[in-house]
Structures are given as C-alpha cells and as structure tokens.
Amino acid sequence: MGKIFLAPPNKIYESTFKTYVNSYKEVNDSHYFGIYEKALEDFDLYLSSLDEASKGINIGDWVATSTFWLVDEDEVVGVARVRHEEVFEAGHIGYDIAPRYRGRGYGKQILKLVLIEASKRGFDEVVITIREDNLASKQIAKACDAVWIEQFYDEKSMETRDRYSISTAKYRKVNIFNKKSIITGLLTMAVLTTSVYALDKNEAFKDLFDNKSQYLEESSTHPQRSAQLNGIKATLVSMAGDEKNAYFVIDFENTNGRAFKGNNIAFEQFQIKINRPKFVWFNQNIGVENSGSGMSWRVVNSENEDFGKKPRLFVVMSENDKIAGETGEIVIENIIEELNPVSLDNLSKSKLDLYKLYTESTANYKQTIVDNSEEIKWAKENKDDMYQTEYENNIPSHKLQPRGLDRQMFEDLDGVFIDNIAFVDGKLHIVTRFINQRQSFGPTLSQKVQGKGSSQTDINPIYNIFESASNQDSSYGYYVYDISTPEELKQYDLSGWYSKELNKTQGVWKIPFNANYKVTNKKIKLDEKIKIDDEESIVESLSISPISIELNLNGKNPNNGYVNLKVFDKSGSEIFLNGGSNMSSKTKATYVWTFMEPVDINAINKIVIEGNEIILKN
C-alpha cells in the first residue's frame, strides 16, 4: 500500500477506473460489472450521472447517494457509497474492493474512510448490511465497532443479510498540524513506539487484535527466543494458547540492515515439532496465506512499509493431543522473499507477440496432438465441488504435447516461457513452462486498445491445469482460450498476474520453545439431547478458551465426521470460527474450532449445533 485516500469521481482516474470495472468482468462478477459497465460506454456521461445522484437528481425511487473512489497512489482499488437516507436492505453505506485487491487490508481502510465522510454529513450512526456468508466483511465491520441489529431475508436479491450499526463519533476528530508539528509528532511517535515495544510484552498481540488482545493476557507468554543465520534473525516473539491450540508470532530481521524484498516471505519448509514420546509434527510449505492440516498462517504486515524492516508471521496450530506445558521446536528451512501476486502490467512493455510466435511455430513444425479422453473420464467419475458441469464441458478432447519453444514472455519475468501454442479443435491452446516452483503466473489475453476512448476486454482461460515435468525441475501450465482463429488472436496482448521469487537465503533456523502459558479453559457440563439427521445425540460438554471451543458429542457420528457450529455472545452477535480438528469414532466425537479473533469467554451464552440451540448458563 502507498498513499491511500478517498477521492470523488474524476476524469483524471478514467483509465484506472476502467481497469477496475473490467476486473469484475475477468472474474465473471455480473453484479458489480453491471453497476459500473456504463463507465466503459461513456465515461463523461457516467461521471455526470454520479454527480446528479449525489444531488438527488434522476434517481427514480432510490435515494441521493454520494460516491467515492478509494485510491492507492494513483490507482482506483475500491468504490464507496454514502446514501443520504437509510435504505433498509442496503443501509447507509456500501463499498466494494476490486477482486485482485481483496485480502490485502483495503476493506478495513475504505470502511474507516467512508465513516469519516458519513460523519461529515451529520450522521451520528450509520447502518450497513452484509450478506450472511460474507465473513470477511463481517470481520471488517466488527473491527470498526459494528453492533449487530438483526438478520433479514432480502427478497429482491434472494439473500439472507445481517444489519449492523456503527457510531461515527470516533471518526469526527480532525487534527490540523503545520509542517513543523507533523515532523515533531512523527519523531515523538517513533521514540514512543520503540520504548513501548521494549516495555509492553503483549505488543505483538495488540498489533494483531487491538483491544481484543486483553483476552490473551492470562494465557500468553513472550519467549523472545531467536535463531540467527546467514544475516537473518528469526524470533519467536509471543505465544498464547490452551490445551490443544496455540498462537505463534514470529518476527524476521536482516541483521545487516538490508530491507526484505517484495511483499511476502515464504519457506521451503516450516515445521512445528512437539517433543513427546509419540512424536508429532506439522510440516507445511508456507505462502502468503494458506492453511493445512492443523495449521493456518499469514504474513500480517505484507501490506505496509513495516514488512521491509521486519516481516511478521502469525501461525495458528491445532492438535488432537496436548500442546500446553510441552516443549518443542520451530524449524524453518530456506527463507524466500517474493512478490505475490503482482500484475503483469507492472512488467516492461517488451512482451511476447503471441500472433507472431504462433505463425513462427506453425510454419515449419507439425504439432503433436494427443487424445484427452482419460482426463474427461476421470473428471466425470470423480465429480465433486471442484469439477462442476462448466469445467467438464471445457475439458479439451485433444491436447498439445510440450514442444520446448521456451520463448520468454517478458524481458523481466525470468524463467517463465511459452512452451507451445496452436489451435486445437477450434480453440487456442497455450502450454507454458516455469523453471521453479517459487515462480508462477496466471495469464489472460487483453484486447489491444484501438484508439482514444476504447475500452479493454480481457479473456480468461476456459480451462487450465498444472503439471510437473518428469525431471521435477520445472512445471507446465496448460490453458485453453475461447479464440477460434489466428486473425482473432491478432487483437490480443498477453496480460495477467504472476508471483516471483526475489531472493532466497539458504539455511535451517531452529527456535526451541516451551508452551508454558497458563491454560484458562472454561469447562461446561451440558448433557443436552439434540437431533442431527433425525438421530439423537448428546452434547456432553464444552471447553471454551479465548482462542478455541471444544465440543464433545455422544451419538451417531454425523456428516462424515463434521458438524456445523455457530457461537453467539450475550448481545446476540455471532462469533466467527476458523476450521479446527476432530477425533471421532462411531459413537463419540470431539470437535475443536479456533476463533477468528480472541474472545471473552464469559460473554459466550449460546451455541447452535446443526440447528439445535443451546443456551449456556454461566
């Protein structure tokens, strides 16, 4: 993130806003593309319509609405709206972030900024509505102190939504400084931050969870244990946990003062080992944000300037056996600095001419086309959520064999090549090759802009699959595009997204730890009878800590070992859960979920298991 601000719609952002609109088309989001599509047809007329809407002109049965664009440096990354009156199904304010920028912190930024705009218009309180299953937006709203009001069904959109209210009081303060006072303030802040870091042991969790870090104070420990090798120091700053779950916060520093490159760190291997007679360990290849069996993680400051100085990794570990009181070791092998992901448009303009390559490739070479019926058969036999009808319909009947063209796509994208290109069964087929697993890309074809005022159309692949080469030194990507002739191909340039390894520091960092934090689990005996799939079960007990909830169930093991659980606090607000673990037999099961944020265990007063409501008595 660079300089971020809300700007009123303006002609100077025409190009970047059109890119914003097309980003919804790329992901087949007809809802948001439909909202903004008119900007592609006549940008000046679109701006005029927004201006009229802010004045209540030509709005039909809607309400006057002011629109703002979230700008990062000079690029539009989001849109916010302030409605001058409350609309029941939509509230006072709404916002959306471009698909390619989601998950990077822009949602929280745009909501805070639009709340400032709402306060300027005299709103003491605003209402927002959020789709029931949009957990990310709910977390953003709660981070801005949203209070749940009610849930309702919107017949127009055929969606269940939740209504929240947010006070604008904290967003009214405006401090005006002269240049001298700004500099003095920044210097003072830097000194305070340094001293606070030294004095406040819970700094890492405050940085992650703000005021909710208070719920971890009893159950946290701050080892400050480090491993230093080849110019990089890895430090286990803080831990918190309960009997079977734990948080780990790990900072990385370059001891030679060099800034970390890119926007992410990754590892060729990351292990958390627990020392016990029966050896248990978790081993994951960690990327920007992912999760594996028993472990989830994210680089928490990849979006700000602190990343270059001190990347911070937050890891959540869930176990079926005890963690609390055990000793263990974090083992990190080979630290990678990378860009992930970045637009191909940020690369040099010296990119490969696909049409020219196609003509060269077909002039003196007979393509090898192979039958692909085995993949079609496999997809039909193994149909599940990953293989829907649309995917099946787009599996090509025949495929190209890798050829070895190895034409570099961009001058500054090393190690990523076009391996083969041809038309097969009336569709464009492209085979790509990249030479290491730490570099990959997702290509799209962008229509060449013909003249001033023209809009750009992107074509995403209708089929793609990745395969490792037999020698394991490289991987292949196979893409099929709905382009049927070479003449049509002339109209398109290569575009898309890529991730790239910028630096690798070899070595193995080992950090020993002692999970000697205090366990503060609250255990509740229930023996409540419920019905799941028309079968009677008994909820024997719960164990709740600030970071997890454990459920013990006696009865038929339902849903292949999984149950749906919802947790609510005394205000009626839902407390959101991450995945967890389970141990089950035919008649007994123990389920463990971690909370998305630390919770006040005394505030939880209701759970709903597969539709069965149970009130908890404190």
Buried (B, 14 or more C-beta within 10 A) or exposed (E): BEEBEBEEBEEEBBBBBBBBBBBBBBEEBEEBBEBBBEBBEEBEEBBBBBBEBBEEEEBEEEBBBBBBBBBBEEBBBBBBBBBBEBBEBBBBBBBBBBBBBBBBBBBEBBBBBBBBBBBBEEBEBBBBBBBBEBBBBBBBBBBBBBBBBEEBEBEEEEBEBBBBBBBBEEBEEEEEEEEEEEEEEEEEEEEEEEEEEEEEBBBBBBBBBEEBBBBBBEBBBBBEBBBEBEEBBBBBBBBBBBBBBBBBBBBBBBEEEEEBBBBBBBBBEBBBBBEEEEEBEBBBBBBBBEEEEBBBBBBBBBBEEEBBBBBBBBBBBBBEEBBBEBEBBBBBBBBBBBBBBBEBEEBEEEBBEBBEBBEBBBEEEEBEBEEBEEBBEEBEEEEEEEBEEEEEEBBBEEBBEBBEBEBBBBEEBBBBBBBBBBBBEEBBBBBBBBBBBBBBBBBBBBBEBEEEEEBBBBBBBBBBBEEEEEEEEBBBBBBBBBBEEBEBBEBBBBBBBBBBBBEBBEBEBBBBBBBEBEBBBBEBEBEBEBEBEEEEBBBBBBBBBBBBBBBBBBBBBBEEEBBEBBBBBEEEBBBBBBBBBBEBEEEBBBBBBBBBBBBEBEBBBBBBBBEBEBEBEE
